[in-house]
């Protein structure tokens, strides 16, 4: 991974890559007729801050 421009990998429940978001980029997530946009921050290869929450992503 290029640490000068890290990317966050979003996966489904089977571990299949869905999309990538660059550090500081935004992800738009929708469901139930609503759409939310969150800023995403790379922490390390297993963690990201999405909105106000930190997630384990690997």
TALIN-V666477 format. One record per helix or strand of 3 or more residues. SS is the DSSP state (H for helix, E for strand). FROM is the first residue (numbers start at 1). LEN is the number of residues. If there is no record, write none. Layout:
ss: <SS,SS>
from: <FROM,FROM>
len: <LEN,LEN>
//
This chain:
ss: <E,E,E,E,E,E>
from: <7,17,26,34,47,53>
len: <5,6,6,11,4,4>
//
